[in-house]
Amino acid sequence: MPELPEVETIVRDLAPRLVGRQIRTAELRKSDVLRRVSKPRLLRALKGNRFTAVERRAKHAVLRLASGERMVIQPRMTGSLIVYDRPLTIDEARYAVLTCRLDDDTLFVYRDVRRLGTVWLLDERAWARYTARFGPEPLLPEFTVAAFEERLRGSKAAIKKTIMDQKRLVGVGNIYANEALWQAQIDPSRPTHRVTPAELSALHGAIVDILTRAIDSQGTTVRDYRTGTGESGTFQLELQVYDRAGEPCRRCGHRLATTHAIDGRQTTLCAWCQR
């Protein structure tokens, strides 16, 4: 599913197209994506409202409304958020879940082939509870090595599982966990409490570096992900281990291996470099 770089790319693309725009009409074709809001309430809240900000929290797109509410969309594996300057094609319309016609006659569309994503409408109090569930943002200045060590303290789970725990640290999913652990030369299955301070410092640097470079490349498109303008990302061209099982390690030349032993997720590593 889209991780931090993909959602950050989406909101950066959407912001200049949505901020300040008024919603003339809104249509919701499928209600199973809604969480704690009914279809009538969502449509009433959107019609005539205005977007005042488009932001990201963790892996979620956060669209602030002039009413003070926030519409929070987590696109997950097959969702996309795009502003169109033209009518939708038959294929695009087929999986359009939420469509908003704006006052400049463009269409803001949340499209989700398998409808795995979620849509929330939150007031200030509900938003405070919602955002409090998540850990710190890894690209903010206050996310120092010391702060990283503090967030991981007490965990005996595999280090890969720990850095993917959104309550400890947001935005890192399976792709970037694989990449960061390879870059830091740490065995993904190592219990977190047995990772040394020097290794944690290297992992902190790897996470920040990889997420930053992935944003610069507009994210990773393995299959479904598209930017806020409908394009593919390009960071898949820079992946060192993810989806490269059986290929040579680009650092030492040994063959990469894949296991599903860590939380059932695909973990690809170099057993030589990440001992």
Short mmCIF file of the C-alpha atoms (twelve columns), coordinates in Angstrom:
data_MODEL
# 
_entry.id   MODEL 
# 
loop_
_atom_site.group_PDB 
_atom_site.id 
_atom_site.type_symbol 
_atom_site.label_atom_id 
_atom_site.label_alt_id 
_atom_site.label_comp_id 
_atom_site.label_asym_id 
_atom_site.label_seq_id 
_atom_site.Cartn_x 
_atom_site.Cartn_y 
_atom_site.Cartn_z 
_atom_site.pdbx_PDB_model_num 
ATOM 1   C CA . MET A 1   0.000   0.000   0.000   1 
ATOM 2   C CA . PRO A 2   1.147   3.589   -0.359  1 
ATOM 3   C CA . GLU A 3   3.688   4.478   2.308   1 
ATOM 4   C CA . LEU A 4   4.867   7.894   3.450   1 
ATOM 5   C CA . PRO A 5   6.597   8.930   0.177   1 
ATOM 6   C CA . GLU A 6   3.606   8.000   -1.966  1 
ATOM 7   C CA . VAL A 7   1.043   9.848   0.162   1 
ATOM 8   C CA . GLU A 8   3.379   12.839  0.507   1 
ATOM 9   C CA . THR A 9   3.694   12.941  -3.277  1 
ATOM 10  C CA . ILE A 10  -0.083  12.772  -3.668  1 
ATOM 11  C CA . VAL A 11  -0.805  15.645  -1.265  1 
ATOM 12  C CA . ARG A 12  1.914   17.819  -2.828  1 
ATOM 13  C CA . ASP A 13  0.290   17.278  -6.215  1 
ATOM 14  C CA . LEU A 14  -3.226  17.913  -4.913  1 
ATOM 15  C CA . ALA A 15  -2.592  20.986  -2.764  1 
ATOM 16  C CA . PRO A 16  -2.210  23.575  -5.544  1 
ATOM 17  C CA . ARG A 17  -5.262  22.156  -7.326  1 
ATOM 18  C CA . LEU A 18  -7.574  21.947  -4.299  1 
ATOM 19  C CA . VAL A 19  -6.699  24.654  -1.774  1 
ATOM 20  C CA . GLY A 20  -9.179  27.503  -2.061  1 
ATOM 21  C CA . ARG A 21  -11.535 25.566  -4.316  1 
ATOM 22  C CA . GLN A 22  -15.207 25.212  -3.417  1 
ATOM 23  C CA . ILE A 23  -17.066 21.918  -3.823  1 
ATOM 24  C CA . ARG A 24  -20.131 22.421  -5.989  1 
ATOM 25  C CA . THR A 25  -21.388 18.839  -5.921  1 
ATOM 26  C CA . ALA A 26  -20.255 15.565  -4.374  1 
ATOM 27  C CA . GLU A 27  -21.167 12.000  -5.262  1 
ATOM 28  C CA . LEU A 28  -20.342 8.861   -3.278  1 
ATOM 29  C CA . ARG A 29  -20.917 5.632   -5.190  1 
ATOM 30  C CA . LYS A 30  -19.799 3.145   -2.544  1 
ATOM 31  C CA . SER A 31  -20.333 3.506   1.193   1 
ATOM 32  C CA . ASP A 32  -18.199 0.611   2.395   1 
ATOM 33  C CA . VAL A 33  -15.114 2.862   2.537   1 
ATOM 34  C CA . LEU A 34  -16.717 5.133   5.140   1 
ATOM 35  C CA . ARG A 35  -15.666 5.039   8.787   1 
ATOM 36  C CA . ARG A 36  -17.791 6.659   11.497  1 
ATOM 37  C CA . VAL A 37  -19.634 8.879   9.038   1 
ATOM 38  C CA . SER A 38  -22.777 8.176   7.029   1 
ATOM 39  C CA . LYS A 39  -23.141 8.863   3.325   1 
ATOM 40  C CA . PRO A 40  -25.742 11.645  3.832   1 
ATOM 41  C CA . ARG A 41  -23.608 13.382  6.469   1 
ATOM 42  C CA . LEU A 42  -20.454 13.252  4.348   1 
ATOM 43  C CA . LEU A 43  -22.200 14.637  1.268   1 
ATOM 44  C CA . ARG A 44  -23.878 17.408  3.290   1 
ATOM 45  C CA . ALA A 45  -20.505 18.363  4.767   1 
ATOM 46  C CA . LEU A 46  -18.783 18.482  1.380   1 
ATOM 47  C CA . LYS A 47  -21.339 20.309  -0.765  1 
ATOM 48  C CA . GLY A 48  -20.634 24.037  -0.733  1 
ATOM 49  C CA . ASN A 49  -17.596 23.605  1.513   1 
ATOM 50  C CA . ARG A 50  -14.111 24.755  0.591   1 
ATOM 51  C CA . PHE A 51  -10.708 23.070  0.846   1 
ATOM 52  C CA . THR A 52  -8.357  25.127  3.013   1 
ATOM 53  C CA . ALA A 53  -5.350  22.773  3.227   1 
ATOM 54  C CA . VAL A 54  -4.160  19.416  1.913   1 
ATOM 55  C CA . GLU A 55  -1.693  17.660  4.207   1 
ATOM 56  C CA . ARG A 56  -0.358  14.255  5.182   1 
ATOM 57  C CA . ARG A 57  -0.365  12.416  8.496   1 
ATOM 58  C CA . ALA A 58  1.343   9.025   8.480   1 
ATOM 59  C CA . LYS A 59  -0.005  7.248   5.361   1 
ATOM 60  C CA . HIS A 60  -3.182  9.327   5.258   1 
ATOM 61  C CA . ALA A 61  -4.172  12.296  3.093   1 
ATOM 62  C CA . VAL A 62  -5.790  14.982  5.247   1 
ATOM 63  C CA . LEU A 63  -8.056  17.486  3.493   1 
ATOM 64  C CA . ARG A 64  -9.031  20.393  5.701   1 
ATOM 65  C CA . LEU A 65  -12.383 22.046  5.071   1 
ATOM 66  C CA . ALA A 66  -13.499 25.611  5.750   1 
ATOM 67  C CA . SER A 67  -16.104 24.200  8.142   1 
ATOM 68  C CA . GLY A 68  -13.272 23.117  10.474  1 
ATOM 69  C CA . GLU A 69  -13.674 19.432  9.685   1 
ATOM 70  C CA . ARG A 70  -11.101 17.182  8.067   1 
ATOM 71  C CA . MET A 71  -11.775 14.542  5.458   1 
ATOM 72  C CA . VAL A 72  -9.103  11.881  5.985   1 
ATOM 73  C CA . ILE A 73  -8.482  9.375   3.192   1 
ATOM 74  C CA . GLN A 74  -6.191  6.374   3.436   1 
ATOM 75  C CA . PRO A 75  -5.889  5.090   -0.152  1 
ATOM 76  C CA . ARG A 76  -4.194  1.824   0.772   1 
ATOM 77  C CA . MET A 77  -3.263  -0.703  -1.891  1 
ATOM 78  C CA . THR A 78  -5.457  0.198   -4.868  1 
ATOM 79  C CA . GLY A 79  -6.643  3.742   -4.126  1 
ATOM 80  C CA . SER A 80  -5.714  6.929   -5.961  1 
ATOM 81  C CA . LEU A 81  -6.518  10.623  -5.477  1 
ATOM 82  C CA . ILE A 82  -6.436  12.705  -8.656  1 
ATOM 83  C CA . VAL A 83  -7.797  16.028  -9.939  1 
ATOM 84  C CA . TYR A 84  -9.022  15.777  -13.545 1 
ATOM 85  C CA . ASP A 85  -9.418  18.670  -15.990 1 
ATOM 86  C CA . ARG A 86  -11.645 16.536  -18.212 1 
ATOM 87  C CA . PRO A 87  -14.536 14.074  -17.971 1 
ATOM 88  C CA . LEU A 88  -13.601 10.639  -16.707 1 
ATOM 89  C CA . THR A 89  -13.151 7.799   -19.138 1 
ATOM 90  C CA . ILE A 90  -15.391 4.755   -18.751 1 
ATOM 91  C CA . ASP A 91  -12.571 2.874   -17.023 1 
ATOM 92  C CA . GLU A 92  -11.783 5.765   -14.670 1 
ATOM 93  C CA . ALA A 93  -15.437 6.223   -13.759 1 
ATOM 94  C CA . ARG A 94  -15.905 2.511   -13.143 1 
ATOM 95  C CA . TYR A 95  -13.933 2.541   -9.893  1 
ATOM 96  C CA . ALA A 96  -14.585 6.132   -8.815  1 
ATOM 97  C CA . VAL A 97  -15.731 5.979   -5.189  1 
ATOM 98  C CA . LEU A 98  -15.981 9.691   -4.353  1 
ATOM 99  C CA . THR A 99  -16.256 12.442  -6.953  1 
ATOM 100 C CA . CYS A 100 -16.320 16.162  -6.151  1 
ATOM 101 C CA . ARG A 101 -16.965 18.749  -8.854  1 
ATOM 102 C CA . LEU A 102 -15.144 21.949  -7.956  1 
ATOM 103 C CA . ASP A 103 -15.929 25.589  -8.728  1 
ATOM 104 C CA . ASP A 104 -13.339 25.673  -11.530 1 
ATOM 105 C CA . ASP A 105 -15.164 22.720  -13.162 1 
ATOM 106 C CA . THR A 106 -12.391 20.218  -12.376 1 
ATOM 107 C CA . LEU A 107 -13.106 16.847  -10.764 1 
ATOM 108 C CA . PHE A 108 -11.479 15.647  -7.554  1 
ATOM 109 C CA . VAL A 109 -11.755 11.854  -7.566  1 
ATOM 110 C CA . TYR A 110 -10.970 9.170   -5.014  1 
ATOM 111 C CA . ARG A 111 -10.761 5.994   -7.070  1 
ATOM 112 C CA . ASP A 112 -10.279 2.566   -5.491  1 
ATOM 113 C CA . VAL A 113 -10.390 -0.648  -7.523  1 
ATOM 114 C CA . ARG A 114 -10.742 -3.022  -4.572  1 
ATOM 115 C CA . ARG A 115 -12.104 -0.472  -2.097  1 
ATOM 116 C CA . LEU A 116 -9.513  -1.265  0.552   1 
ATOM 117 C CA . GLY A 117 -9.133  2.379   1.520   1 
ATOM 118 C CA . THR A 118 -11.036 4.366   4.112   1 
ATOM 119 C CA . VAL A 119 -12.699 7.790   4.333   1 
ATOM 120 C CA . TRP A 120 -13.250 9.611   7.631   1 
ATOM 121 C CA . LEU A 121 -14.873 12.962  8.425   1 
ATOM 122 C CA . LEU A 122 -13.499 14.329  11.705  1 
ATOM 123 C CA . ASP A 123 -14.122 17.445  13.767  1 
ATOM 124 C CA . GLU A 124 -11.317 18.896  15.913  1 
ATOM 125 C CA . ARG A 125 -11.940 16.640  18.889  1 
ATOM 126 C CA . ALA A 126 -12.179 13.483  16.783  1 
ATOM 127 C CA . TRP A 127 -9.064  14.511  14.840  1 
ATOM 128 C CA . ALA A 128 -7.091  14.914  18.072  1 
ATOM 129 C CA . ARG A 129 -8.003  11.368  19.082  1 
ATOM 130 C CA . TYR A 130 -7.294  10.072  15.578  1 
ATOM 131 C CA . THR A 131 -3.832  11.571  15.182  1 
ATOM 132 C CA . ALA A 132 -2.812  10.641  18.736  1 
ATOM 133 C CA . ARG A 133 -2.867  6.978   17.695  1 
ATOM 134 C CA . PHE A 134 0.216   7.457   15.548  1 
ATOM 135 C CA . GLY A 135 3.895   7.822   16.316  1 
ATOM 136 C CA . PRO A 136 6.142   10.712  15.237  1 
ATOM 137 C CA . GLU A 137 6.824   11.773  11.666  1 
ATOM 138 C CA . PRO A 138 10.319  10.596  10.629  1 
ATOM 139 C CA . LEU A 139 11.097  13.585  8.405   1 
ATOM 140 C CA . LEU A 140 10.538  16.310  10.996  1 
ATOM 141 C CA . PRO A 141 13.603  17.980  12.598  1 
ATOM 142 C CA . GLU A 142 12.646  16.753  16.072  1 
ATOM 143 C CA . PHE A 143 12.929  13.140  14.944  1 
ATOM 144 C CA . THR A 144 16.506  12.768  16.103  1 
ATOM 145 C CA . VAL A 145 18.503  9.593   16.719  1 
ATOM 146 C CA . ALA A 146 17.708  9.954   20.427  1 
ATOM 147 C CA . ALA A 147 13.993  10.272  19.691  1 
ATOM 148 C CA . PHE A 148 14.180  7.206   17.443  1 
ATOM 149 C CA . GLU A 149 15.881  5.152   20.160  1 
ATOM 150 C CA . GLU A 150 13.241  6.246   22.660  1 
ATOM 151 C CA . ARG A 151 10.387  5.167   20.379  1 
ATOM 152 C CA . LEU A 152 11.923  1.700   19.936  1 
ATOM 153 C CA . ARG A 153 12.789  1.186   23.578  1 
ATOM 154 C CA . GLY A 154 11.240  -1.874  25.227  1 
ATOM 155 C CA . SER A 155 10.478  -3.785  22.038  1 
ATOM 156 C CA . LYS A 156 11.676  -7.366  21.735  1 
ATOM 157 C CA . ALA A 157 10.016  -7.898  18.351  1 
ATOM 158 C CA . ALA A 158 12.028  -8.219  15.152  1 
ATOM 159 C CA . ILE A 159 13.493  -4.835  14.253  1 
ATOM 160 C CA . LYS A 160 11.681  -4.841  10.925  1 
ATOM 161 C CA . LYS A 161 8.312   -5.331  12.607  1 
ATOM 162 C CA . THR A 162 9.099   -2.612  15.143  1 
ATOM 163 C CA . ILE A 163 9.935   0.091   12.611  1 
ATOM 164 C CA . MET A 164 6.733   -0.750  10.730  1 
ATOM 165 C CA . ASP A 165 4.636   -0.269  13.883  1 
ATOM 166 C CA . GLN A 166 2.755   2.970   13.169  1 
ATOM 167 C CA . LYS A 167 2.377   3.635   16.895  1 
ATOM 168 C CA . ARG A 168 6.160   3.860   17.229  1 
ATOM 169 C CA . LEU A 169 7.009   5.518   13.914  1 
ATOM 170 C CA . VAL A 170 4.748   6.448   11.003  1 
ATOM 171 C CA . GLY A 171 5.080   6.023   7.291   1 
ATOM 172 C CA . VAL A 172 7.471   3.081   7.014   1 
ATOM 173 C CA . GLY A 173 5.844   0.103   5.338   1 
ATOM 174 C CA . ASN A 174 7.216   -3.112  3.929   1 
ATOM 175 C CA . ILE A 175 9.088   -1.693  0.939   1 
ATOM 176 C CA . TYR A 176 11.022  0.958   2.808   1 
ATOM 177 C CA . ALA A 177 11.651  -1.227  5.863   1 
ATOM 178 C CA . ASN A 178 13.392  -3.740  3.579   1 
ATOM 179 C CA . GLU A 179 15.438  -0.987  1.955   1 
ATOM 180 C CA . ALA A 180 16.425  0.794   5.177   1 
ATOM 181 C CA . LEU A 181 17.552  -2.387  6.930   1 
ATOM 182 C CA . TRP A 182 19.667  -3.362  3.928   1 
ATOM 183 C CA . GLN A 183 21.247  0.084   3.793   1 
ATOM 184 C CA . ALA A 184 22.014  -0.039  7.527   1 
ATOM 185 C CA . GLN A 185 23.273  -3.651  7.190   1 
ATOM 186 C CA . ILE A 186 20.987  -5.005  9.920   1 
ATOM 187 C CA . ASP A 187 19.324  -8.431  9.939   1 
ATOM 188 C CA . PRO A 188 15.546  -7.717  9.761   1 
ATOM 189 C CA . SER A 189 14.838  -10.568 12.205  1 
ATOM 190 C CA . ARG A 190 17.160  -9.233  14.934  1 
ATOM 191 C CA . PRO A 191 15.232  -8.525  18.161  1 
ATOM 192 C CA . THR A 192 14.954  -4.766  18.541  1 
ATOM 193 C CA . HIS A 193 16.480  -4.696  22.028  1 
ATOM 194 C CA . ARG A 194 19.604  -6.380  20.648  1 
ATOM 195 C CA . VAL A 195 20.275  -3.745  18.013  1 
ATOM 196 C CA . THR A 196 23.234  -1.635  19.157  1 
ATOM 197 C CA . PRO A 197 23.126  2.180   19.495  1 
ATOM 198 C CA . ALA A 198 25.523  2.487   16.557  1 
ATOM 199 C CA . GLU A 199 23.246  0.314   14.423  1 
ATOM 200 C CA . LEU A 200 20.173  2.291   15.466  1 
ATOM 201 C CA . SER A 201 21.953  5.486   14.435  1 
ATOM 202 C CA . ALA A 202 22.723  3.949   11.041  1 
ATOM 203 C CA . LEU A 203 19.112  2.758   10.693  1 
ATOM 204 C CA . HIS A 204 17.768  6.193   11.605  1 
ATOM 205 C CA . GLY A 205 19.913  7.726   8.891   1 
ATOM 206 C CA . ALA A 206 18.861  5.087   6.377   1 
ATOM 207 C CA . ILE A 207 15.138  5.615   7.048   1 
ATOM 208 C CA . VAL A 208 15.395  9.382   6.640   1 
ATOM 209 C CA . ASP A 209 17.586  9.077   3.538   1 
ATOM 210 C CA . ILE A 210 15.415  6.509   1.765   1 
ATOM 211 C CA . LEU A 211 12.109  8.252   2.511   1 
ATOM 212 C CA . THR A 212 13.553  11.565  1.310   1 
ATOM 213 C CA . ARG A 213 14.911  10.067  -1.916  1 
ATOM 214 C CA . ALA A 214 11.650  8.222   -2.542  1 
ATOM 215 C CA . ILE A 215 9.723   11.494  -2.270  1 
ATOM 216 C CA . ASP A 216 12.170  13.095  -4.708  1 
ATOM 217 C CA . SER A 217 11.331  10.221  -7.096  1 
ATOM 218 C CA . GLN A 218 7.567   10.660  -6.505  1 
ATOM 219 C CA . GLY A 219 7.249   7.311   -4.772  1 
ATOM 220 C CA . THR A 220 7.472   3.663   -5.771  1 
ATOM 221 C CA . THR A 221 5.098   2.167   -8.335  1 
ATOM 222 C CA . VAL A 222 5.180   -1.623  -8.137  1 
ATOM 223 C CA . ARG A 223 1.640   -2.073  -9.420  1 
ATOM 224 C CA . ASP A 224 -1.257  0.261   -8.601  1 
ATOM 225 C CA . TYR A 225 0.192   3.419   -7.057  1 
ATOM 226 C CA . ARG A 226 -0.182  6.669   -9.011  1 
ATOM 227 C CA . THR A 227 0.760   10.232  -8.098  1 
ATOM 228 C CA . GLY A 228 -1.818  12.993  -7.648  1 
ATOM 229 C CA . THR A 229 -1.495  13.704  -11.371 1 
ATOM 230 C CA . GLY A 230 -2.002  10.078  -12.403 1 
ATOM 231 C CA . GLU A 231 1.646   9.301   -13.174 1 
ATOM 232 C CA . SER A 232 3.831   6.446   -11.935 1 
ATOM 233 C CA . GLY A 233 6.566   6.995   -9.380  1 
ATOM 234 C CA . THR A 234 10.158  6.085   -10.264 1 
ATOM 235 C CA . PHE A 235 11.810  4.979   -7.016  1 
ATOM 236 C CA . GLN A 236 11.258  1.342   -8.012  1 
ATOM 237 C CA . LEU A 237 14.263  1.860   -10.278 1 
ATOM 238 C CA . GLU A 238 16.412  2.472   -7.188  1 
ATOM 239 C CA . LEU A 239 15.250  -0.409  -4.986  1 
ATOM 240 C CA . GLN A 240 18.176  -2.463  -3.718  1 
ATOM 241 C CA . VAL A 241 16.419  -5.501  -2.232  1 
ATOM 242 C CA . TYR A 242 12.630  -5.310  -2.394  1 
ATOM 243 C CA . ASP A 243 11.220  -7.650  -5.066  1 
ATOM 244 C CA . ARG A 244 14.763  -8.716  -6.086  1 
ATOM 245 C CA . ALA A 245 14.880  -12.210 -4.548  1 
ATOM 246 C CA . GLY A 246 17.488  -14.425 -6.210  1 
ATOM 247 C CA . GLU A 247 19.332  -11.498 -7.761  1 
ATOM 248 C CA . PRO A 248 22.855  -10.482 -6.690  1 
ATOM 249 C CA . CYS A 249 23.304  -8.017  -3.845  1 
ATOM 250 C CA . ARG A 250 24.480  -4.732  -5.315  1 
ATOM 251 C CA . ARG A 251 26.891  -4.295  -2.415  1 
ATOM 252 C CA . CYS A 252 28.610  -7.672  -2.097  1 
ATOM 253 C CA . GLY A 253 27.360  -9.786  -4.999  1 
ATOM 254 C CA . HIS A 254 25.834  -12.578 -2.904  1 
ATOM 255 C CA . ARG A 255 22.363  -13.779 -3.873  1 
ATOM 256 C CA . LEU A 256 19.438  -12.075 -2.136  1 
ATOM 257 C CA . ALA A 257 16.988  -14.267 -0.226  1 
ATOM 258 C CA . THR A 258 13.321  -13.804 0.660   1 
ATOM 259 C CA . THR A 259 11.472  -15.019 3.736   1 
ATOM 260 C CA . HIS A 260 7.953   -14.565 5.083   1 
ATOM 261 C CA . ALA A 261 8.919   -15.483 8.646   1 
ATOM 262 C CA . ILE A 262 8.632   -11.917 9.967   1 
ATOM 263 C CA . ASP A 263 4.970   -11.142 10.494  1 
ATOM 264 C CA . GLY A 264 4.059   -12.964 7.263   1 
ATOM 265 C CA . ARG A 265 5.397   -10.127 5.105   1 
ATOM 266 C CA . GLN A 266 7.838   -10.460 2.239   1 
ATOM 267 C CA . THR A 267 11.310  -9.736  3.582   1 
ATOM 268 C CA . THR A 268 14.201  -9.677  1.136   1 
ATOM 269 C CA . LEU A 269 17.741  -9.390  2.458   1 
ATOM 270 C CA . CYS A 270 21.365  -10.162 1.862   1 
ATOM 271 C CA . ALA A 271 22.328  -12.811 4.406   1 
ATOM 272 C CA . TRP A 272 25.971  -11.891 3.925   1 
ATOM 273 C CA . CYS A 273 25.727  -8.122  4.405   1 
ATOM 274 C CA . GLN A 274 22.982  -8.223  7.030   1 
ATOM 275 C CA . ARG A 275 24.450  -10.796 9.390   1 
# 
